[in-house]
């Protein structure tokens, strides 16, 4: 269906209008009376705000529902999700994953391709070509968001990739470069932050006031939501848990820490725990195959990794008391092979009753991380 209005436009909004729209984006269709009560708005103010949001094609009226079991059914305000479209991208060291989403972060198109070159100019050119292809297929777009591994700092057009080891970038003013290259309002963030934002508004953590997202695989990541806000940190590195010590007598990591989580839990650490074969090569794929075949050394490597993961979950839960802990990443085999060891690690560190930890294991998909980029764009538009 072709949306009405101009999909690329995003009018200037008051803080109250943004709050109303956010409430419906996150929580779904709501009646005016409930919106007013949630946000502390008077009936005339809410009527004025919702009229404007309907005129701008953000909301539509329709259907009734009995709320709370008392009184007359209330007319609901629904999100007109198809009225705006966003591009989300996830960059790895060698690949570009892209999606188009609507205002509800529902993916309506997807594309991926290898990076031809890691240089900033080459990646910008590829992104521009992908965005142009989406525009030809879907028409005007509202914004673009990019998620990548690394440290992101700054605000607005000055938001910068301070470092990204996988891409080999340092001090890249990516937002300004993206906006100049595509002509679209742009936003960037660390990939785990983007995934956390997506889970907080549109995923397994939608509507929760406190949330922790932990990712495992090539690296270890952690995103946090506290008091309904994504924690950003003073230096662009919130949730940095890779080098928490889980066993003081354990192996050394590549930074010289003994027994930290990364010395057990990363894909390379698991591969490194395998006995050397005659060729001297040990890969994560070898570890998966050997564990599946029941090889004791591989199973022990995953057991140690599982215990380390459990220690991280317990520690993060002690610090933030999240309503839910979401676990994802390309290293989820750790949980599959060593679920009991994960919970052993949680018991070893967590001070509360284990029943308080709601652990939600989410399948890994690069498209979901690209969707996180689209959520960055949605949040950016809503805060503008």
N, C-alpha and C positions, 0 to 999 in steps of 0.2 A: 504494500500500500504506500503510495506517495504521500508524505506528510503535508499538511497544510502549512501556510506561513513560510517563513524563511529560515531553514534549518540552521544556517550559519550564525544567525543573529542571537545575541544574548544581552538583553536589555540591562541597564543599570537597575539594581534592586536595593531596597532598604534592608537593614539587618533583619527586621521582622519578616519581610517577604522571603529572604533566604532561609530563615528558620522554618517557616511554614513549608516551603518546598522540600527542604532537607527531611523534615518529619515524614512527609508522604513518600519521598524516595526511599527512606530506610524502613519505614514501618508499614507501607502499603496504604490502601484507601482508608480514609478516616472521615467522620462527619465533622461539620464545623464546630459543634459544641465541644467535642473532644479535643480538637485542635486548640481551641481557645483555652480550655482548661490546662492542657499540657504546656502551653507556651505563655500563659498568663496574659492573654490578649483580650481586649474588650470585644463584644460582639460587633459593634460598628467598624472597629479597626480590622478585624478578621474578614468581615464582609468586603471591605474595600480592597484588602490584600488579595483575597481569593478571586475577586472579580478581575483584577489586573492580571493575575496568573492564568486565568482562563482565557482572557483576551490575547495573551502572548503565547497561547498554545502549550503551556506547561501542564495545565490541569484540565480535566473535564468532569462534568457533573453527571451522575447516573447511578441508578440502583439505590435501594434502601436496605438498611440492616438494623435489627434490634440490638442495641448495645447495652450491656449490663442487665438485661432481662427485665427492665422496667421502662415504662413510658412508651411513646410512639416511635415507630421506626424512623431512623434518621437518614437523610439523603447523604450519599458518600461523595467525596472528592477523590478522583482517581488521577494518577500520574499519566500524562500523555507521553509515554516513553518514546514513541516513534517520531516525536517532533524535533529531536536533536540527535546528531550522530557524532561519534568520537573515534579517533584512531588511538589504539594502544600498541606499544612496541616493547618487546623484551630483547635486549642485546646480550649475547654471550660473546666469548672470545672469537667465535668463528661462524655465528649464525644470527639471523634476524628473524624474529617471530612477530607477526603483526595481526591485529584484529580490528574490525569495526564493531562498535557497540552502540546500542541506543542509550537513552538517558537512564535506563534501569540496569545498565551494564550487562545486558543480554547480548551475546555475540551473534552478529548477523552475517559476518563474513570473516574469513581468515586466510592468511598467506604466510609462507615462510620460504626463506632462501638462504644459501650460504653467503657470508660476507666475502666480497671479492678482495677486500683490502681493509686492514684495521685502521688506516689513517683516518683522521677526523674528516677530511674533505671527501674521501671515498665513501665513508659511512653516511655522511650527510647527503651525498648524491643518491645513494641507494634508498635512503629513507624518502627523499623527495620523489623518486620514481614510484615507490610503493604507494605513497600518499596520492600521487597523481592518478595512479591506477584505481584506487578506491574512489576518488572523486568522479572519475569517468563512469564508474559503475553505480555509485550511490548519490551523486550530486554533492551539493555543498556540505562541508563538515564544520563542526563547531570548535574543535580543539584537538590537540595531540598530546599524548603523555608517553614518556619513555622511562622504562625501568632497566637498570643495569647494576651489576655488582660493583661496589666502590663507595667512596666517601663523597657525599653531595653536600654543598654548603651554599649559603647565600639565599636571597629572596628575589622574587620577581624576575626581571630580565637579567639580573646579575647572578642568578643561580648557576653554580659551576660544578663540574666534575673535578674535585680536587685530585683524586687518583682513582684509577680503575686498572688493577693489575692485569686482568684478563684481556683488556683492550690495549693496554700499554699507554693510557692517556694520563696526562697530568695538567691540571689547571686549564680545563677546556670550558669556556663560557657557553655551554651547550644550549641553554634556553634561547639566548640571543641568536645563536647560529641557526637553530631550528626555526625560529620565527622568521628570520631573514630568508631562509631557504624555502619554507613552505607557505609563508604568509598566514599561518594559523597560530592562535594563542597556544603556547607550549608550556609543558611542565615536565620536570624530571625528578627522579628520586632513586634511592637505593632499591634494588629489586625486592628485598624482604620487606621494606617499608611499604612498597606498592602492594605487595601481596597482602600484608596486614590490613591496609586500608580497604582493599577489596573484600576481605573476610569480615571486616567490621561493619561495612555498610550493606554488602550484598551477599555474603556467604554464610558460613556456619556460625559466625559470631555476630550476625546482624542484630543490632539493637542492644547488645551487651555493653555495660558500663566499663567492665574490665575484661581484658583479653590478652593472651600471650600466643604468639605464633612462633614456633621453632622449626627451622628447616635444617635438614642434614643431607650431606652428599659430598660434592667437591669441597665445599666449605660448610661452616656452621653459622646459621643466622638466627636472629631473634628480633621480633617486632612486638611492641607493647602498646596496649590501649589502657589508659588509666583515667577514670572519671570522664569517660566517653570521648577522650581526646587521644589521638595518635601521638605518642611520645617522640619528639624530634631530637632532643639532646642539644647540648650547647655547641658541640663540635661536629655534628653530623654523623655520630657513631653510636646511637642508642642500641641497647641490647647486645653489646659486644661480649659474648660469653664463651668464645672459642677456647680461651686459655685459663678457664677456671680449673683449679687443681682437683682431680678426682681420686688420684692415688699418688702420694708423695714418692713412692718407690717405683713408679712406672717408667715407661720409656720416654725418651726426649722427643720433643716436637722439632720442627724445622727452625724454630726461634730459640731453641735451647731451654725451653721449660720442661721440667720433668713431671710426667704424669698428668698433664693437663688434658682437657677433653679432646683437643685436636690431635693429640698423640694416639688416641684410640679410635675416634669416631669418624673422621673424614674417610672418604673412599680410598685415598692413597695410604692412610694409616692402616686400614683393614688389609689392603693388598700387601703392605710392607710386613705384616705379621705372618704372612705365609712362609713356609720353607722355600728356599730358593730351588728352582728347577735347574737342570743342566745349562740352560741358556742364560740363567741369571735374571730372567724377566718375571715380574710378578704384577699382575694387573687386577683391578677390581672385578673385571669379568671372570678372571680365574677364581677369585674368592667366591663369587656367586656360584660358579659351576661346582667348585669343590664342596661348598656348604650344601648345595642341593644333593650331591652324591654322598653326603654324610661324613666327609673327611674331618677327623677330629681337630686338626690345626685350624681349618677354616671356621668350623663351628665355634671354636674357642675365641677366634678373632672377633666374630660377630657377638659372642657373649660378652666379651670385654667392652666392645663398642656399645652394646645395649646397656650395660651397667653405667657407662659414662653418660649416655643419653638420659637415663633415669636420674642420675645425679643433677644434670642440668635442669630437667623438668622440676625436680624437687626444690632446687635452689631458686629458680625463677618463681615458683609458686610460693615459697616462703617470703620472697621480697615483695610481690605484687598482689597475692591472693586473687588470682584471676577467676572469673566465672567459668572460663573454659581455656584449655590449652589445645591449640591446633598444631598438629604435626604433619609436615609435608617435606618435599624435596626428592631429589633423584637417588637418595640413599635410604629410602624407606624399607629396603630389604633388612636393615638392622632390626626393625620392629617385627618383621615377618619371621626372621630366624631366631630372635632373642627377646620375644615379648616378656617372658618371665624375668629375664635379667633386667629389662627396662624397669619393671615394677620393683625389682630388688634394689635398684639404684634409687628409685623414688623413696622407698621405705628407709633407705640408708640416710637420706638427707631431709626429707619432708617432716616438719614438726607436727602437722595436723593429722587428722584422720584421713586415710586414703580415699574414703568416699567423697571427700570434698573436691578431689581432682577429677574434673570432667575432661578426659583426654579424647580428642577427636582426630583420628588419623584420616587425612585427606589425600586422595590419589594425586600423584605428581603428573603435571602436564604443563609444558612450556606455554601452551595457549592460555592457560589460567594465569600465568605470570604476565603475559602480554595484556590480558584483561585487566591486570593490576595497573598497567600503564594507562588504559582507558579510564579507570577509576581516578587516577591522578588528574586526568584532564577534566573529568566531571567535577571533582572537588575544587579544582582550580577555577573553573567557570563559576561555580556556586559561591566561591569566596571573593570573586572579583568585584 
